Amino acid sequence: MTTLANRPNTALLVIDLQNDVIAEAYRRDDVLRVVNTLVDKARAANVPVIWIRHSDEELVAGSDAWQLVGELSPAPLETIVEKHYRDAFEATELEPTLAALGVGRLIVTGAQTDMCVRSTLHGALARGYDAILVADAHTTVDSSAHGAPPPHSVIAHTNFYWRNQRAPGRTGGVVESREVDFGRPSNSARH
């Protein structure tokens, strides 16, 4: 139900699954397997896969730390959006890329749950997109030494609060990877 006119299509967003971003991430290998399955499913359904890659003074563009993890491989014609802020829409080519593809519905995966994933979900909903988070396809690192809850709690809480997100004419929601249907919006996204 996106509020974006003439944007009936869906895209899969893969956020910041880069070497240093997820080197110590909770359930790293499990999440990468799930994301790979979703990427394959999206490609089979001719749904665009949009890769998001972060850089800043600590994650230097071009470095090994900045590279997407070896377990994932963007196809030659898939877009990689470079970003410098937590919200993948902020000062990037994401919006024009999605507009050109007629995308109004996003299936969101990646890292880190409590940083770029949350920021991008909120940015998408505020900009008129339907934004569905895949419950078992996002992760974060342990920041409990800085006052954050442990990673499993961050992930569970994000899944809990995004489950019923909505705004006039658009919805958020959470869905398990096995329930992702790239052909149509999922009714389970709001439970």
C-alpha positions in Angstrom: 0.0 0.0 0.0 2.9 2.4 -0.6 2.0 6.1 -1.0 4.4 6.4 -3.9 2.5 6.6 -7.2 3.2 4.1 -9.9 5.6 2.1 -7.7 4.0 -1.4 -7.5 7.3 -3.3 -7.4 9.3 -4.9 -4.6 13.1 -4.9 -4.0 15.3 -6.7 -1.6 17.7 -4.5 0.4 20.9 -6.0 1.7 22.4 -3.5 4.2 26.0 -3.3 5.1 27.0 -7.0 5.2 30.6 -6.0 5.0 33.7 -7.6 6.4 34.3 -5.4 9.5 30.7 -4.5 10.0 29.7 -8.2 10.8 33.1 -9.7 11.7 31.8 -10.2 15.3 28.1 -10.2 14.6 25.6 -12.3 16.5 24.6 -15.4 14.4 26.7 -14.1 11.6 26.9 -17.3 9.5 23.2 -18.1 10.0 22.2 -14.7 8.9 24.4 -14.8 5.8 22.9 -18.2 4.8 19.4 -16.7 5.2 20.3 -13.6 3.2 21.8 -15.8 0.4 18.6 -17.8 0.2 16.6 -14.6 -0.1 18.9 -13.2 -2.7 18.5 -16.4 -4.8 14.7 -16.2 -4.3 14.6 -12.6 -5.4 16.7 -13.2 -8.5 14.5 -16.2 -9.4 11.4 -13.9 -9.2 13.1 -11.1 -11.1 13.0 -8.9 -8.1 15.8 -6.3 -7.9 18.5 -6.9 -5.2 19.9 -3.6 -4.0 23.2 -3.8 -2.0 24.0 -1.1 0.5 27.6 -0.4 1.5 28.7 2.0 4.2 31.9 4.0 4.5 33.2 6.5 6.9 36.5 7.5 8.6 36.6 4.1 10.4 35.4 2.0 7.5 37.5 3.3 4.6 36.1 2.9 1.1 38.3 0.5 -0.9 39.7 -1.3 2.1 39.3 -5.0 2.8 37.2 -4.1 5.9 34.8 -2.1 3.6 34.2 -5.0 1.1 31.0 -7.0 1.1 31.6 -10.4 2.8 32.9 -13.2 0.6 29.8 -15.3 1.3 27.7 -12.8 -0.7 28.1 -11.9 -4.3 26.2 -9.2 -6.1 25.4 -10.1 -9.7 27.0 -7.9 -12.4 23.9 -5.7 -13.0 22.8 -5.4 -9.4 23.2 -1.9 -7.9 25.5 -1.2 -5.0 24.5 2.0 -3.2 27.3 3.7 -1.3 26.3 5.5 1.9 27.9 7.6 4.6 25.0 7.9 7.1 22.9 5.2 8.9 19.8 5.8 6.8 20.6 4.3 3.4 18.4 7.0 1.8 20.3 9.9 3.2 22.5 11.6 0.5 22.6 8.4 -1.7 21.4 7.1 -5.0 18.9 4.7 -3.3 15.7 6.8 -3.9 16.4 7.5 -7.6 17.4 3.8 -8.1 14.2 2.6 -6.6 12.1 5.1 -8.5 13.6 4.0 -11.8 12.7 0.4 -10.9 9.1 1.3 -9.9 9.7 0.0 -6.3 7.4 1.0 -3.5 7.8 -2.0 -1.3 11.1 -3.0 0.4 12.1 -6.3 2.0 15.0 -5.4 4.4 17.9 -7.5 5.6 21.4 -6.7 6.9 23.4 -5.1 9.7 23.5 -3.6 12.1 20.0 -4.0 13.5 20.3 -1.1 16.0 22.0 1.2 13.6 21.6 1.2 9.8 18.8 -1.4 9.6 16.5 0.6 12.0 17.5 3.9 10.4 16.8 2.7 6.9 13.4 1.1 7.9 12.3 4.4 9.5 13.7 6.4 6.5 11.8 4.2 4.1 8.4 4.4 5.9 8.8 8.2 6.3 9.4 8.5 2.5 6.3 6.5 1.6 7.6 3.0 1.2 6.2 -0.2 2.7 9.1 -1.6 4.6 9.2 -5.2 5.7 11.9 -6.5 8.0 13.0 -10.1 7.7 13.1 -11.3 11.3 15.9 -13.9 10.8 17.9 -11.9 8.3 19.4 -9.1 10.3 22.1 -9.0 13.0 24.3 -6.7 15.2 27.3 -6.8 17.4 27.5 -7.0 21.1 27.5 -3.3 22.4 26.4 -4.2 25.9 29.7 -2.7 27.3 28.3 0.6 26.1 24.9 0.2 27.7 23.0 -1.6 24.9 21.1 -4.8 25.5 22.8 -8.0 24.3 22.5 -8.7 20.5 19.7 -11.3 20.8 17.6 -8.8 22.8 18.3 -6.0 20.3 17.1 -8.2 17.4 14.1 -9.5 19.3 13.1 -6.0 20.4 13.5 -4.6 16.8 11.3 -7.4 15.5 8.7 -6.7 18.2 8.4 -3.0 17.6 8.6 -3.1 13.8 5.9 -5.8 13.6 3.1 -3.3 13.8 4.7 -0.2 12.3 2.5 1.7 9.9 1.6 5.2 8.8 -1.2 6.6 6.6 -1.1 4.6 3.3 1.9 2.5 4.1 3.0 -0.3 6.3 6.0 -1.8 8.1 6.0 -5.3 9.4 8.1 -8.3 10.1 8.1 -11.6 8.3 10.2 -14.8 8.7 12.4 -15.6 5.7 10.5 -18.7 4.9 7.3 -16.6 4.5 8.9 -14.0 2.1 6.9 -14.0 -1.1 8.4 -11.7 -3.6 5.4 -12.0 -5.8 2.9 -10.2 -3.5 2.7 -8.4 -0.2 2.6 -10.7 2.7 -0.4 -10.7 5.0 1.8 -12.0 7.8 3.9 -8.9 7.7 1.6 -7.2 10.2 1.2 -9.9 12.9 
